[in-house]
Amino acid sequence: MNLRVLIFFIYIYFLGNQNISAQYYFYDESHYDKPVMFELGASVGGMNCLTDLGGGKGIGKKFIKDINLKNTQLTGGVYLSATYNNAISLRLEAAFGQVKAYDSILKKIAPTTFGRYERNLSFRSPITELSLIAEFHPLFIFGTFDEEHSPPRLSPYLLAGVGYFSFNPQAKLGNTWVNLQPLHLEGQGFKEYPDRPNYSLQQINIPVGAGLRYELSSLLNFRAEVVYRILNTDYLDDVSQIDYVDPSLFPNYLSGAKLTDALLLYDRRYELDPTNNGPAERGHANHKDSYFSFNLKLGIALGRERIRNGK
């Protein structure tokens, strides 16, 4: 995949540098764009997630109705894009951030959460993502611009693509952050639970979203963008199954510090109430996890040229 993307950008680069007679004038009428323009940029913003943990009142709602904005973490990234006539872009982007969620955030509304506060689970996970994203700018796709009708500085757009991301759910035990995936807290990989395979910490996602691009000058543009990642895993937070694993099975698969950590972390209701060991739901496997970000981007246009000796 990476080799094909590299070949594509090399091809587009040479195409964009060909002497094509049709010149596309920039808004200030003193610069023009080649048919294919490149952009190099960076982004900064906030990242959040929707998982089994945390949430709001009730038993938990779908999509953004159950979000806790207090959990928003810093994210950043860099990108390179190739754009045809400012209408359609293909962007290669690397992003870095972190997501987290915890049931203790529900303390003030605990009586309304049907045991989610008492479940007392929490997690954090770093996110590293490489994505290939297509942008679609309707004003340029359907509009016609020339020397007398300059293109707008502000352009809304839609985006969709494919990404490859890594994550690593952790929980805090005392003063130490413990990696959860190696502990098999829901019996992943145990023969007693054949329907619960181990999950990978590197997976594919589907980013979708929308944004606004504003041309600050012939060199710089500014963007505001929201990107939602559709995942094929329910283990971003290491929580999925509705029931708790049988703790007597852990010694069959774990030993030493991992065994101790698993016994302490698979069920943390005892930390709030040592007598609370009755039936409870750990998670819900019928909804996949997801994460999303709001980003501000600054891009540098590569290849825009000044008109010499008049038009």
C-alpha contacts under 8 A as a table, 3 or more apart, distances in Angstrom:
res1	aa1	res2	aa2	distance
1	M	4	R	5.26
1	M	5	V	6.31
2	N	5	V	5.13
2	N	6	L	6.23
3	L	6	L	5.09
3	L	7	I	6.20
4	R	7	I	5.11
4	R	8	F	6.13
5	V	8	F	5.02
5	V	9	F	6.35
6	L	9	F	5.28
6	L	10	I	6.26
7	I	10	I	5.13
7	I	11	Y	6.13
8	F	11	Y	5.13
8	F	12	I	6.15
9	F	12	I	5.02
9	F	13	Y	5.98
9	F	82	A	7.26
10	I	13	Y	5.04
10	I	14	F	6.46
11	Y	14	F	5.43
11	Y	15	L	6.20
12	I	15	L	4.92
12	I	16	G	5.95
12	I	36	V	7.07
12	I	82	A	7.22
13	Y	16	G	5.17
13	Y	17	N	6.42
13	Y	36	V	7.63
13	Y	38	F	7.92
14	F	17	N	5.18
14	F	18	Q	6.55
15	L	18	Q	5.49
15	L	36	V	7.16
16	G	34	K	6.12
16	G	35	P	6.03
16	G	36	V	4.46
16	G	37	M	6.58
17	N	34	K	7.36
17	N	36	V	7.93
20	I	23	Q	7.27
20	I	34	K	7.75
20	I	35	P	7.79
22	A	35	P	7.93
23	Q	32	Y	6.36
23	Q	33	D	6.56
23	Q	34	K	6.28
23	Q	35	P	7.29
24	Y	32	Y	5.45
24	Y	33	D	5.19
24	Y	34	K	6.55
24	Y	35	P	7.06
24	Y	85	N	7.41
24	Y	146	D	7.10
25	Y	29	E	5.95
25	Y	30	S	7.67
25	Y	31	H	6.16
25	Y	32	Y	4.19
25	Y	33	D	6.10
25	Y	146	D	6.66
25	Y	147	E	6.41
25	Y	150	S	7.36
26	F	29	E	5.67
26	F	30	S	7.17
26	F	31	H	5.40
26	F	32	Y	5.02
26	F	33	D	6.39
26	F	150	S	6.99
26	F	151	P	7.08
26	F	218	S	7.52
27	Y	31	H	7.91
27	Y	150	S	5.11
27	Y	151	P	5.75
27	Y	152	P	7.02
27	Y	153	R	7.10
28	D	31	H	6.77
28	D	150	S	7.94
28	D	218	S	7.90
29	E	32	Y	7.43
29	E	147	E	6.99
29	E	150	S	7.80
30	S	306	R	5.80
30	S	307	I	5.41
30	S	311	K	7.99
31	H	218	S	7.12
31	H	304	R	6.58
31	H	305	E	5.35
31	H	306	R	4.23
31	H	307	I	5.38
32	Y	304	R	5.89
32	Y	305	E	5.56
32	Y	306	R	6.48
32	Y	307	I	6.87
33	D	36	V	7.55
33	D	37	M	6.72
33	D	85	N	7.73
33	D	303	G	7.11
33	D	304	R	4.98
33	D	305	E	6.67
34	K	37	M	6.09
34	K	85	N	7.74
34	K	303	G	7.07
34	K	304	R	6.85
35	P	84	Y	5.69
35	P	85	N	5.31
36	V	82	A	6.61
36	V	83	T	5.47
36	V	84	Y	4.63
36	V	85	N	6.36
37	M	82	A	5.72
37	M	83	T	5.14
37	M	84	Y	6.52
37	M	85	N	7.60
37	M	86	N	7.77
37	M	301	A	7.23
37	M	302	L	6.43
37	M	303	G	6.07
37	M	304	R	7.29
38	F	80	L	7.25
38	F	81	S	5.59
38	F	82	A	4.57
38	F	83	T	6.22
38	F	301	A	6.07
38	F	302	L	5.01
38	F	303	G	6.72
39	E	80	L	5.70
39	E	81	S	5.16
39	E	82	A	6.54
39	E	83	T	7.96
39	E	299	G	6.08
39	E	300	I	5.42
39	E	301	A	4.66
39	E	302	L	5.56
40	L	78	V	7.77
40	L	79	Y	5.94
40	L	80	L	4.70
40	L	81	S	6.65
40	L	299	G	5.54
40	L	300	I	5.26
40	L	301	A	6.80
40	L	302	L	7.38
41	G	78	V	5.75
41	G	79	Y	5.39
41	G	80	L	6.57
41	G	297	K	6.87
41	G	298	L	5.52
41	G	299	G	4.02
41	G	300	I	5.96
42	A	76	G	7.46
42	A	77	G	5.62
42	A	78	V	4.23
42	A	79	Y	6.18
42	A	297	K	5.70
42	A	298	L	5.74
42	A	299	G	6.65
43	S	76	G	5.28
43	S	77	G	5.13
43	S	78	V	6.20
43	S	295	N	6.07
43	S	296	L	5.48
43	S	297	K	4.21
43	S	298	L	6.46
44	V	74	L	7.49
44	V	75	T	5.77
44	V	76	G	4.26
44	V	77	G	6.66
44	V	295	N	5.47
44	V	296	L	5.52
44	V	297	K	6.63
45	G	74	L	5.91
45	G	75	T	5.25
45	G	76	G	6.25
45	G	293	S	6.95
45	G	294	F	5.49
45	G	295	N	4.25
45	G	296	L	5.95
46	G	72	T	5.79
46	G	73	Q	5.32
46	G	74	L	4.72
46	G	75	T	5.35
46	G	293	S	5.49
46	G	294	F	5.42
46	G	295	N	6.61
47	M	72	T	5.40
47	M	73	Q	5.08
47	M	74	L	6.07
47	M	75	T	5.84
47	M	97	G	6.67
47	M	98	Q	6.77
47	M	99	V	6.51
47	M	291	Y	7.24
47	M	292	F	5.76
47	M	293	S	4.28
47	M	294	F	6.68
48	N	69	L	7.46
48	N	71	N	6.39
48	N	72	T	4.82
48	N	73	Q	6.39
48	N	98	Q	7.82
48	N	99	V	5.51
48	N	100	K	7.32
48	N	291	Y	5.71
48	N	292	F	5.63
48	N	293	S	6.31
49	C	67	I	7.52
49	C	99	V	6.04
49	C	100	K	7.12
49	C	101	A	7.75
49	C	289	D	7.61
49	C	290	S	5.73
49	C	291	Y	3.93
49	C	292	F	6.11
50	L	63	F	7.05
50	L	64	I	7.35
50	L	66	D	7.38
50	L	67	I	6.35
50	L	289	D	5.77
50	L	290	S	5.29
50	L	291	Y	5.98
51	T	54	G	7.74
51	T	101	A	7.72
51	T	234	D	7.57
51	T	236	L	7.18
51	T	237	D	6.50
51	T	288	K	7.60
51	T	289	D	4.81
51	T	290	S	6.67
52	D	55	G	7.85
52	D	237	D	7.36
52	D	239	V	6.56
52	D	240	S	7.15
52	D	283	G	5.81
52	D	284	H	6.74
52	D	289	D	7.47
53	L	101	A	5.76
53	L	102	Y	5.68
53	L	103	D	5.72
53	L	116	R	7.78
53	L	121	L	6.93
53	L	122	S	6.75
53	L	237	D	7.45
53	L	239	V	7.86
54	G	68	N	7.32
54	G	101	A	5.61
54	G	102	Y	4.95
54	G	103	D	4.34
54	G	104	S	7.31
54	G	105	I	6.35
54	G	106	L	6.64
54	G	116	R	7.53
54	G	117	Y	7.78
54	G	122	S	8.00
55	G	60	G	6.22
55	G	61	K	7.86
55	G	66	D	4.69
55	G	67	I	5.59
55	G	68	N	5.99
55	G	103	D	7.67
55	G	106	L	7.35
56	G	60	G	6.42
56	G	61	K	7.81
56	G	65	K	7.99
56	G	66	D	5.38
56	G	67	I	7.13
56	G	68	N	7.32
56	G	106	L	6.88
56	G	113	T	7.49
57	K	60	G	6.79
57	K	106	L	7.98
57	K	109	I	6.68
57	K	112	T	5.69
57	K	113	T	5.55
58	G	61	K	7.74
58	G	112	T	5.33
58	G	113	T	4.71
58	G	114	F	6.63
59	I	112	T	7.95
59	I	113	T	5.63
59	I	114	F	5.98
59	I	116	R	7.66
60	G	66	D	6.15
60	G	113	T	7.78
61	K	64	I	7.97
61	K	65	K	5.78
61	K	66	D	5.13
62	K	65	K	6.16
62	K	66	D	6.45
63	F	66	D	6.44
63	F	67	I	7.69
64	I	67	I	5.17
68	N	71	N	5.81
68	N	72	T	7.81
69	L	72	T	5.55
71	N	99	V	7.47
71	N	100	K	6.23
71	N	101	A	6.43
72	T	99	V	7.29
72	T	100	K	7.98
73	Q	97	G	7.09
73	Q	98	Q	5.98
73	Q	99	V	6.33
73	Q	100	K	7.96
74	L	97	G	6.06
74	L	98	Q	7.01
75	T	95	A	7.19
75	T	96	F	5.63
75	T	97	G	4.20
75	T	98	Q	7.00
75	T	293	S	7.70
76	G	95	A	5.75
76	G	96	F	5.52
76	G	97	G	6.56
76	G	295	N	7.86
77	G	93	E	7.07
77	G	94	A	5.43
77	G	95	A	4.14
77	G	96	F	6.00
78	V	93	E	5.83
78	V	94	A	5.58
78	V	95	A	6.73
79	Y	91	R	6.73
79	Y	92	L	5.62
79	Y	93	E	4.17
79	Y	94	A	6.34
80	L	91	R	5.74
80	L	92	L	5.42
80	L	93	E	6.51
81	S	89	S	6.48
81	S	90	L	5.52
81	S	91	R	4.07
81	S	92	L	6.17
82	A	89	S	5.50
82	A	90	L	5.44
82	A	91	R	6.50
83	T	86	N	5.61
83	T	87	A	6.91
83	T	88	I	5.64
83	T	89	S	4.11
83	T	90	L	6.52
84	Y	87	A	5.90
84	Y	88	I	5.48
84	Y	89	S	6.32
85	N	88	I	7.19
85	N	140	F	7.53
86	N	89	S	7.36
86	N	137	H	7.34
86	N	140	F	6.38
87	A	135	E	7.94
87	A	136	F	6.09
87	A	137	H	4.91
87	A	138	P	7.08
87	A	139	L	7.68
87	A	140	F	4.81
87	A	141	I	5.16
88	I	134	A	7.13
88	I	135	E	5.57
88	I	136	F	4.95
88	I	137	H	6.32
88	I	141	I	7.60
89	S	134	A	5.51
89	S	135	E	4.89
89	S	136	F	6.78
90	L	132	L	7.05
90	L	133	I	5.73
90	L	134	A	4.56
90	L	135	E	6.40
91	R	131	S	7.96
91	R	132	L	5.64
91	R	133	I	5.03
91	R	134	A	6.21
91	R	135	E	7.71
92	L	130	L	7.44
92	L	131	S	5.89
92	L	132	L	4.73
92	L	133	I	6.51
93	E	130	L	5.76
93	E	131	S	5.35
93	E	132	L	6.53
93	E	133	I	7.81
94	A	128	T	7.57
94	A	129	E	5.64
94	A	130	L	4.55
94	A	131	S	6.53
95	A	127	I	7.93
95	A	128	T	5.97
95	A	129	E	5.09
95	A	130	L	6.49
96	F	126	P	7.73
96	F	127	I	5.67
96	F	128	T	4.73
96	F	129	E	6.37
97	G	126	P	5.94
97	G	127	I	5.05
97	G	128	T	6.66
98	Q	124	R	7.16
98	Q	125	S	5.62
98	Q	126	P	4.26
98	Q	127	I	5.26
99	V	124	R	5.69
99	V	125	S	5.44
99	V	126	P	6.51
99	V	127	I	7.28
99	V	291	Y	7.68
100	K	122	S	7.65
100	K	123	F	5.57
100	K	124	R	4.08
100	K	125	S	6.31
100	K	237	D	7.92
101	A	122	S	5.75
101	A	123	F	5.72
101	A	124	R	6.64
101	A	237	D	7.89
102	Y	105	I	6.07
102	Y	120	N	7.28
102	Y	121	L	5.98
102	Y	122	S	3.98
102	Y	123	F	6.35
103	D	106	L	5.78
103	D	107	K	7.84
103	D	116	R	6.39
103	D	117	Y	5.04
103	D	118	E	7.68
103	D	119	R	6.97
103	D	120	N	5.15
103	D	121	L	5.67
103	D	122	S	6.17
104	S	107	K	5.47
104	S	117	Y	5.81
104	S	120	N	6.05
104	S	121	L	7.82
104	S	122	S	7.97
105	I	108	K	7.74
105	I	117	Y	7.74
106	L	109	I	5.47
106	L	110	A	5.59
106	L	113	T	7.52
106	L	116	R	7.86
106	L	117	Y	5.54
107	K	110	A	4.92
107	K	117	Y	6.26
109	I	112	T	5.69
109	I	113	T	6.85
110	A	113	T	5.41
110	A	114	F	7.77
110	A	115	G	7.58
110	A	116	R	7.70
110	A	117	Y	5.55
110	A	118	E	7.70
111	P	114	F	6.91
111	P	115	G	7.98
113	T	116	R	5.39
113	T	117	Y	6.42
114	F	117	Y	7.83
115	G	118	E	5.03
115	G	119	R	6.06
115	G	280	A	7.07
115	G	281	E	7.83
116	R	119	R	5.05
116	R	120	N	7.14
117	Y	120	N	5.67
118	E	269	R	5.86
118	E	272	L	6.96
119	R	267	D	7.56
119	R	268	R	6.55
119	R	269	R	5.18
119	R	280	A	7.74
119	R	281	E	7.99
119	R	282	R	7.07
120	N	268	R	5.71
120	N	269	R	5.71
120	N	271	E	7.84
120	N	272	L	7.57
121	L	267	D	7.73
121	L	268	R	6.30
122	S	171	A	6.09
122	S	172	K	7.91
122	S	237	D	7.84
123	F	169	P	6.06
123	F	170	Q	5.30
123	F	171	A	4.76
123	F	172	K	7.54
123	F	237	D	5.88
123	F	238	D	7.91
124	R	168	N	8.00
124	R	169	P	5.61
124	R	170	Q	5.35
124	R	171	A	6.55
124	R	237	D	7.30
125	S	167	F	5.86
125	S	168	N	5.09
125	S	169	P	4.54
125	S	170	Q	6.10
125	S	236	L	7.68
125	S	237	D	7.64
126	P	166	S	7.91
126	P	167	F	5.61
126	P	168	N	6.24
126	P	169	P	7.68
127	I	165	F	6.82
127	I	166	S	5.83
127	I	167	F	5.08
127	I	168	N	7.78
128	T	165	F	5.48
128	T	166	S	5.33
128	T	167	F	6.91
129	E	163	G	6.67
129	E	164	Y	5.71
129	E	165	F	4.16
129	E	166	S	6.54
130	L	163	G	5.58
130	L	164	Y	5.35
130	L	165	F	6.33
131	S	161	G	7.11
131	S	162	V	5.72
131	S	163	G	3.87
131	S	164	Y	6.18
131	S	207	P	7.97
132	L	161	G	5.62
132	L	162	V	5.60
132	L	163	G	6.20
133	I	159	L	6.59
133	I	160	A	5.57
133	I	161	G	4.15
133	I	162	V	6.52
133	I	207	P	7.63
134	A	159	L	5.55
134	A	160	A	5.59
134	A	161	G	5.86
135	E	157	Y	6.44
135	E	158	L	5.75
135	E	159	L	4.48
135	E	160	A	6.91
136	F	141	I	7.68
136	F	157	Y	5.37
136	F	158	L	5.28
136	F	159	L	6.25
137	H	140	F	5.67
137	H	141	I	6.11
137	H	155	S	6.59
137	H	156	P	6.21
137	H	157	Y	4.47
137	H	158	L	6.77
138	P	141	I	4.88
138	P	142	F	5.91
138	P	143	G	7.77
138	P	156	P	7.35
138	P	157	Y	6.61
139	L	142	F	5.69
139	L	143	G	5.40
139	L	155	S	6.62
139	L	156	P	7.62
140	F	143	G	4.97
140	F	144	T	7.22
140	F	151	P	7.74
144	T	149	H	7.84
145	F	148	E	7.59
145	F	149	H	5.05
145	F	150	S	5.60
145	F	151	P	5.77
146	D	149	H	5.08
146	D	150	S	6.03
146	D	151	P	7.93
147	E	150	S	6.25
152	P	155	S	6.80
153	R	213	R	7.77
153	R	214	Y	5.34
153	R	215	E	4.97
153	R	216	L	7.77
154	L	212	L	6.86
154	L	213	R	5.64
154	L	214	Y	4.43
154	L	215	E	6.65
155	S	212	L	5.63
155	S	213	R	5.08
155	S	214	Y	6.42
156	P	210	A	7.51
156	P	211	G	5.75
156	P	212	L	4.32
156	P	213	R	6.25
157	Y	210	A	5.68
157	Y	211	G	5.35
157	Y	212	L	6.14
157	Y	213	R	7.69
158	L	208	V	7.89
158	L	209	G	6.01
158	L	210	A	4.39
158	L	211	G	6.47
159	L	207	P	7.88
159	L	208	V	5.59
159	L	209	G	5.26
159	L	210	A	5.76
159	L	211	G	7.93
160	A	206	I	7.32
160	A	207	P	5.61
160	A	208	V	4.33
160	A	209	G	6.55
161	G	206	I	5.95
161	G	207	P	5.52
161	G	208	V	6.70
162	V	204	I	7.19
162	V	205	N	6.00
162	V	206	I	4.75
162	V	207	P	6.07
163	G	204	I	5.63
163	G	205	N	5.02
163	G	206	I	5.99
163	G	207	P	6.77
164	Y	202	Q	7.12
164	Y	203	Q	5.76
164	Y	204	I	4.57
164	Y	205	N	6.11
165	F	202	Q	5.67
165	F	203	Q	5.62
165	F	204	I	6.30
165	F	205	N	7.07
166	S	201	L	5.50
166	S	202	Q	4.33
166	S	203	Q	6.47
167	F	201	L	5.40
167	F	202	Q	6.66
167	F	236	L	7.14
168	N	179	N	6.89
168	N	180	L	7.71
168	N	181	Q	7.37
168	N	201	L	6.18
168	N	236	L	7.72
169	P	179	N	6.18
169	P	180	L	5.80
169	P	181	Q	6.87
169	P	236	L	6.44
169	P	237	D	5.64
169	P	238	D	6.20
170	Q	177	W	6.01
170	Q	178	V	5.22
170	Q	179	N	4.51
170	Q	180	L	5.29
171	A	177	W	5.50
171	A	178	V	5.38
171	A	179	N	6.83
171	A	180	L	6.83
171	A	265	L	7.93
172	K	175	N	6.60
172	K	176	T	5.55
172	K	177	W	4.37
172	K	178	V	6.11
173	L	176	T	5.33
173	L	177	W	6.21
173	L	178	V	6.82
173	L	265	L	7.84
178	V	261	D	7.87
179	N	182	P	6.71
179	N	183	L	7.65
180	L	183	L	5.39
180	L	184	H	7.20
180	L	185	L	7.31
180	L	238	D	6.75
181	Q	184	H	5.85
181	Q	185	L	7.65
181	Q	199	Y	7.82
181	Q	238	D	6.84
182	P	258	K	7.90
183	L	254	L	7.59
183	L	258	K	6.22
183	L	259	L	7.56
183	L	261	D	7.55
183	L	262	A	5.60
184	H	187	G	5.11
184	H	188	Q	5.11
184	H	189	G	7.37
184	H	198	N	7.72
184	H	262	A	7.70
185	L	188	Q	7.24
185	L	238	D	7.90
185	L	245	V	7.05
185	L	262	A	6.25
185	L	265	L	7.58
185	L	266	Y	5.16
186	E	196	R	7.83
186	E	239	V	7.69
186	E	240	S	7.98
186	E	241	Q	6.92
186	E	244	Y	6.64
186	E	245	V	5.34
186	E	266	Y	7.41
187	G	190	F	5.26
187	G	192	E	7.81
187	G	193	Y	6.25
187	G	196	R	6.77
187	G	245	V	6.04
188	Q	193	Y	7.05
188	Q	196	R	4.78
188	Q	197	P	4.98
188	Q	198	N	4.88
188	Q	199	Y	7.70
189	G	193	Y	7.15
189	G	194	P	7.10
189	G	196	R	6.23
189	G	197	P	4.91
189	G	198	N	5.28
190	F	193	Y	5.41
190	F	194	P	6.73
190	F	196	R	7.64
190	F	197	P	7.97
190	F	253	Y	7.74
191	K	194	P	5.40
193	Y	196	R	5.63
194	P	197	P	6.90
199	Y	235	Y	7.47
200	S	203	Q	6.71
203	Q	232	N	7.95
204	I	231	L	7.21
204	I	232	N	7.47
205	N	229	R	6.09
205	N	230	I	5.65
205	N	231	L	4.99
205	N	232	N	6.98
206	I	229	R	5.40
206	I	230	I	4.95
206	I	231	L	6.70
207	P	227	V	6.18
207	P	228	Y	5.56
207	P	229	R	4.35
207	P	230	I	6.27
208	V	227	V	5.58
208	V	228	Y	5.38
208	V	229	R	6.42
208	V	230	I	7.80
209	G	225	E	7.42
209	G	226	V	5.50
209	G	227	V	4.41
209	G	228	Y	5.90
210	A	225	E	5.87
210	A	226	V	5.67
210	A	227	V	6.80
211	G	223	R	6.85
211	G	224	A	5.50
211	G	225	E	4.05
211	G	226	V	6.24
212	L	223	R	5.45
212	L	224	A	5.40
212	L	225	E	6.49
213	R	221	N	6.79
213	R	222	F	5.81
213	R	223	R	4.49
213	R	224	A	6.88
214	Y	221	N	5.52
214	Y	222	F	5.19
214	Y	223	R	6.22
215	E	218	S	7.30
215	E	220	L	6.41
215	E	221	N	4.32
215	E	222	F	6.44
216	L	219	L	7.66
216	L	220	L	5.46
216	L	221	N	4.99
216	L	222	F	6.65
217	S	220	L	5.25
217	S	221	N	6.76
218	S	301	A	7.42
218	S	304	R	7.21
219	L	300	I	5.61
219	L	301	A	5.14
219	L	302	L	7.69
219	L	304	R	7.58
220	L	298	L	7.02
220	L	299	G	5.63
220	L	300	I	4.83
220	L	301	A	6.15
221	N	298	L	5.90
221	N	299	G	5.22
221	N	300	I	6.66
221	N	301	A	7.65
222	F	296	L	7.38
222	F	297	K	5.69
222	F	298	L	4.81
222	F	299	G	6.41
223	R	295	N	7.93
223	R	296	L	5.64
223	R	297	K	4.85
223	R	298	L	6.46
224	A	294	F	7.47
224	A	295	N	5.86
224	A	296	L	4.73
224	A	297	K	6.41
225	E	294	F	5.73
225	E	295	N	5.20
225	E	296	L	6.48
225	E	297	K	7.86
226	V	292	F	7.43
226	V	293	S	5.81
226	V	294	F	4.53
226	V	295	N	6.39
227	V	292	F	5.54
227	V	293	S	5.42
227	V	294	F	6.56
228	Y	290	S	7.57
228	Y	291	Y	6.26
228	Y	292	F	4.25
228	Y	293	S	6.63
229	R	290	S	5.83
229	R	291	Y	5.51
229	R	292	F	5.69
230	I	289	D	7.89
230	I	290	S	5.69
230	I	291	Y	7.57
231	L	234	D	7.88
231	L	288	K	6.55
231	L	289	D	6.29
231	L	290	S	5.58
232	N	288	K	6.44
232	N	289	D	7.79
233	T	236	L	6.79
233	T	288	K	5.64
233	T	289	D	6.26
234	D	237	D	7.55
234	D	238	D	7.54
234	D	239	V	7.06
234	D	240	S	5.73
234	D	285	A	6.57
234	D	287	H	6.99
234	D	288	K	4.48
234	D	289	D	4.86
235	Y	238	D	4.28
235	Y	239	V	5.61
235	Y	240	S	6.22
235	Y	289	D	7.03
236	L	239	V	7.63
236	L	289	D	6.24
236	L	290	S	7.71
239	V	282	R	7.04
239	V	283	G	5.72
239	V	284	H	7.99
240	S	282	R	7.24
240	S	283	G	4.67
240	S	284	H	5.29
240	S	285	A	4.81
241	Q	244	Y	7.46
241	Q	282	R	6.29
241	Q	283	G	5.02
241	Q	284	H	5.67
241	Q	285	A	5.51
242	I	281	E	4.93
242	I	282	R	4.89
242	I	283	G	4.56
242	I	284	H	5.36
242	I	285	A	7.05
243	D	280	A	7.26
243	D	281	E	5.69
243	D	282	R	5.61
243	D	283	G	7.38
244	Y	266	Y	7.48
244	Y	267	D	7.31
244	Y	281	E	7.64
244	Y	282	R	6.25
245	V	266	Y	7.74
246	D	249	L	5.92
246	D	250	F	7.88
247	P	250	F	5.63
247	P	263	L	6.71
248	S	251	P	6.72
249	L	252	N	5.49
249	L	253	Y	7.22
250	F	253	Y	5.52
250	F	254	L	5.71
250	F	259	L	6.50
250	F	262	A	7.38
250	F	263	L	7.59
251	P	254	L	5.22
251	P	255	S	6.23
251	P	259	L	6.54
254	L	258	K	6.05
254	L	259	L	4.99
255	S	258	K	5.82
255	S	259	L	4.71
255	S	260	T	7.66
256	G	259	L	5.48
256	G	260	T	6.56
257	A	260	T	5.08
257	A	261	D	6.03
258	K	261	D	5.10
258	K	262	A	6.02
259	L	262	A	5.16
259	L	263	L	6.29
260	T	263	L	5.35
260	T	264	L	6.39
261	D	264	L	5.17
261	D	265	L	5.96
262	A	265	L	5.18
262	A	266	Y	5.70
263	L	266	Y	6.01
263	L	267	D	7.64
264	L	267	D	6.80
264	L	268	R	6.91
265	L	268	R	5.89
267	D	270	Y	7.45
268	R	271	E	5.73
268	R	272	L	7.85
269	R	272	L	5.74
269	R	273	D	6.27
269	R	274	P	7.22
269	R	276	N	6.34
269	R	277	N	7.36
270	Y	273	D	4.86
270	Y	274	P	4.08
270	Y	275	T	6.82
270	Y	276	N	6.24
270	Y	277	N	7.46
271	E	274	P	6.39
273	D	276	N	5.36
274	P	277	N	7.61
281	E	284	H	7.89
284	H	287	H	6.54
285	A	288	K	7.01
301	A	304	R	6.56
307	I	310	G	6.42
307	I	311	K	6.48
308	R	311	K	7.31
